[in-house]
Amino acid sequence: MASRLQGLSLEGNEKLVLGIFKNVHLPKLRLFDMAHVSSNIVEGFLHDQHVYELRWIHWQEAKIKEIPFNFGHCPNLCVLDLSKCINLKVLPTSINKLIVLQELDLLACLQLKELPTSIDKLNALQSLNLSLCSQLKELPTSIDKLTSLQWLHLSGCLELKELPTSIDKLTGLEELDLLGCSQLKELPTSIDKLTALQSLYLSRCSKLKELPTSIDKLTSLQRLDLSGCSKLKELPTSIDKLTSLQRLDLSGCSELKELPASIDKLTSLERLDLSWCLKLKELPTSIDKLTRLQWLKLSGCSELKELPTSIDKLIALQSLNLSQCSKLKELPTSIDKLTSLQWLHL
């Protein structure tokens, strides 16, 4: 049986399982699930095994401060899940042996302060999840070697103040999540090299005051979330180059006073959320060029006094939310031209 075994789960019966397989070689083992298991139980087992076929290690919620084995024993590992290991402080330098690793999940490793520079050897890595690593202060500049990376999740990294300029080498990156990085003040101008980027999440980056003008090079961007960026005062006019953008969320940008007229170039835009933009007084008349817009939310825009008559050109608009717009006294008569409108919230 042991020679054919491909999956092994220790959850709840770790002592029994390891007792059975002690000193037994598992040459075909591909998945090792040891969620909640302590390190002293696993350490000897993995040290003695040469699990060259191992593809997945799931070790969520383990009470470990460090990894107790050498990753050189599992050189074909594709997925390493260490999420919610809240006491984990460091990753071993031997992580550089995982040259075919595709997914590294470090979600909610609350004590993790840094990544080893040896992470640069993970040339096959496609997904790196560092969300809720609340003590992580920076990314190593060597991250630029992760040229296969497609998803980088940093949401809730409360101590992260900046991204390395070397991030521009991640030319295959499709999703960058910085939601809730409350110490982040700016994005590097080198972000313009991320031409494959499709989703950029900056929600609740409460110290972010502006976007770099170089954002105009992100021509593959489909979703931009700036909700809750309470210090953002304006959008760069260069935003008009984001012709693939489908969703733009500016809700809760309480210092935003206006939209650039160049927004009319966002001809792929389907959803625009401006709710609780407390200083927004008007919409540009050029909004009439957004003929694919289906969803426009303006709730809580307490300074908005009127809608442009050109709103009647929004022929695809299905939902319009104007609730709690306390200074809006009337709607333009041209609103009756919105033949696709299904939901009107007042």
N, C-alpha and C positions, 0 to 999 in steps of 0.2 A: 504493500500500500504506500509506504513512505516514498518509494522511488517514483510513484506516479502522482503524488500529491501536488496540486497547483495552487490551492488556496488554504490559508490557515488563519483562523480568528481566535484570539485569546480572550476576548471580552467576557468577563465573569468566571472563566474557568482556566485562568492562565497557569496556575500551579499544576493542575491536572494535565493540561496539554503539554506543557514543557517537560513534565515528568515523563510522559509517554515518549516524547521525541528527543529526549536527552541522548546525546551521542549517536543520533540517527541522522544520516545524510539525506537532505531533501533537494536533490539535483534539479527537480522540475518546478520548484516553488516559484510562483509568479506574483501572488498577492499575499501580503502579510498585514493583517488588521490587528492592531494592539491598542485600540482606543482605551484610555483610562488606566493603562497598565504602567506600573512604576518601573524605573530604569534598572533597579537591581535584579529584577526578575528576568528582564530581557537581555541584559548585557552579556552574560556568559553564553547564552544561546546564539546570539548573532555573531559573537566573536568566533565561535567554533564552526559556524556554518560558512561555507563558501557558496552563497546563493547567487550564482552568476546569471540565472534566469529570472531573478526577481525584478518585477516591473513596477509594482505598487507597494509603498509603505504608508499605511494610515495609522498615525499615532496621535490622534486628537486628545486634548485634555489630559495629557500626561503630566504628572508632577515632577518634571525634570528641570534642572538648571543648565544642563549641557547634554549633548548627544554622547552616549557612552560607548560608541563603537566607531570603527573606521569605515567610511563609505567606500573605500577601496574594495571591500568584500562584495559589493553589489554594483558593479560597473555598468549594468544595463538598466538601472532604475530609470523609469520614465515619470513617475508621479511620487512626490514626497509631500505628505500632508501632516504638518505639525501644528495645525490650527488650534488655538485656545490652550496652548502650553504656556500658561500664564507666568510660570517661573523661569522659562527659558531665557538665558542671558546672552548666550553666544552660540554661533554655529561653528563647527570645527573647520579648520582650513582644508581638511580632507574632502570637503564638499566639491573641491575642484576635480575630483575623480569622476563625478557624475556627468560625464561629457555628453550623454544622450538624454539627460533629464529634460522633460518638456514642461512640467508643472511643479511649482514650488509654492505651497500654501502656508503662510506664516500668520494668518489672520489671528488677531487678538493675542499675540505673544507680547504681553504687557511690559515685560522686563527687557525686551530686546532693544538695545541702544544703537547697534550698528551691524552692518553686514561685513563679512570678511572680504578683503580685496580680491581674494582668490576666487570670488564668484565670477570673475571675468572669464573663467574657463568653461562656463556653462553655455556653450555656443548653440546648443539646440533648444534652450529654454524659450518657451512661447508664452507662459503665463506666470507672473510673479505677484502674489497677493500679500501685501504688507498692511492691509487695512487694520485699523485699531491697534497698531503698534505705537502706543501713545508716548513712548520714550525715545522713539527713533528720531534722531536730530538731523541726519543727513544720509544721502546715498553716496556710495563710493564713486569717484570719478571713473573707476574701472568698469562701471556699468555700461559704458559705451561699447564694450566688446560683446554685449548680448544682442547681436544683430538679428537674431531670430525672434526676439521678443515682440509679441502682438498685444498683450494685455498687461498693463501695469496699474495695480490698485494700491493707492496710498490714502484712502479715505480714513479720516479720524486719526491721522498722524499729527497729534497736537503740537509736537515740538519741532516739526519740520518747517524750517524758515526759508529754504530755497531749494531749487533743483540745480544739479550741476550743469554747466553749459555743455558738457560732453553728452548730454541727453540727445543732442542733435544727430548722433550716430545711430540712433534707434529708428532707422528709416522704415522699418516694417511695422512700427507700432500703430495699432488700430484703435486702442482705447486707453485713455489716461484718466484715472479717477483720483481727484484731489479733494473730494467732498469733505468739508469740515476741517481742512488744514488751516486752522485759525491764526497761525503765525506766518503764513505765507504772504509776503508783501508784493511779489511780482513774479512774472514768468520770464525766463531767460529769452532774449531776442532770438537765440539759436533755435527756438522752438519751430521756427519757420522751415526747418529741414524735415520735420515730421510729416511729409507729404502724403503718407498713407493713413494718417489719423482720421478716424470717422466719428469718434465720440470724445468730448472733452468736458469733464465734470468738475466745476469749480464752486459748486454750491456751498454756501456758508464759509467761504474764505473771507472772513470779515475784515481783514487788513488789506485786501487787494484793492488798489485804487485805480488801476488802469490795466488795459491789455496792451501788449506791444503791437506797434503798427505792423510788425512782421507777421502778424497772424494771418495776413492776407494770402500767405503762401499755402495755407492749409486748405487747399482746394478740394480735398476729399471729405472735409468735415461735414457730417450730417446732423450732429447734435451738439449744441453748446449750452451748457447749464451754468448760469451765473446767479441763480436764485440765492437770496440772502447775502449777497456781496454788498453790504450796507455802506461801504465807502466808495463804491464805484460811481463816479460822477458822469462819465460819458463813454461812449463806444468810439473806437477809432473809425474814421471815414473809410479806412481801408477794408472795413468789414464787407464792403460791397463785392469783394473778390470771392467771397465764400458762396459761390453759386450752387454748391451741392447741399447747402444747409437746409434741413427740413424742420428742425425744432430749435427754437431759441427761447430760453427761459430766463427772464429778467425779474421774476417776482421777488418782492422784498428788497429791491435795489432802491432804498429809500432816498438816496442822494441823486439819483438819475433824473435830470430835468427835461431831457429831450432825446429823441432818436435822430441819428444823422439822416439827412435826406437821401443819402446814398443807399439806404436800406431797400430802395426800390429795385436794386439789382439782385436781391435775394429771391429770385424767381422760382426757386424750388421750395420755399418756405411753406409749411403746412400748419404749424402750430407756433403761436406767439403769445407768451404769457408775460403781461406787464402788471399783474395784480400787485397792489400795495407798493407801487412806485409813487410815493407820497408827494413828490415834487414835480411829477409829470403834468404839464399843463395842456399839452396838445399833441396830436399825432401829425406827422408830416403829410402833406397832401399827396406826396409821392407814394404813399402806402397803397394807392390804387393799382400799382403795378404788380402787387402780390396776388396774382390771379389764381394761385394754387392754395392760398390760405384757407384752411377749413375751420380753424379754432382760434379765436381771439379773446383773451381774457384781460379785462381792465378793472376788475373788482377792487374796491378800496383805493382807487386813484382819486383821492379827495380834492385834488386841485384841477382835475380835468373838467373844463367848462363846456366843451363842445366836441363833436366829431366832425371831421372834414366831410363835405358833401361828396367828395370823390370816393367815399367808402362804398358807394353803389357799384363800383367796378370789381368788388371782391366777389366774383360770381360763384366761387366754390365754397364760400363761407357757410358753415353749418351751425356753429355755436358762437354766440356773442354774449359775453358776461360783463354787465355794467353795474352790478350790484354794489351798493355803498359808494357810489360816485356822487357825493353829496352836493357838488356844485354843478352837476350836469342837469340842466333844466328842461332840455328838449332834445329830441332826436331829429336829424335832418330828414326832410320828406323823401329824400332819395333812397332812404333805407328800404322802401318798398320794392326796390329793384333787386334786392338780395333774394332771389328766387330759390336758392339752395338752403336758406336759413331754416333750421329746425328748432333751435333752442335760443331763446332770448331771455336773459336773466337781468331783471331790473330790481 
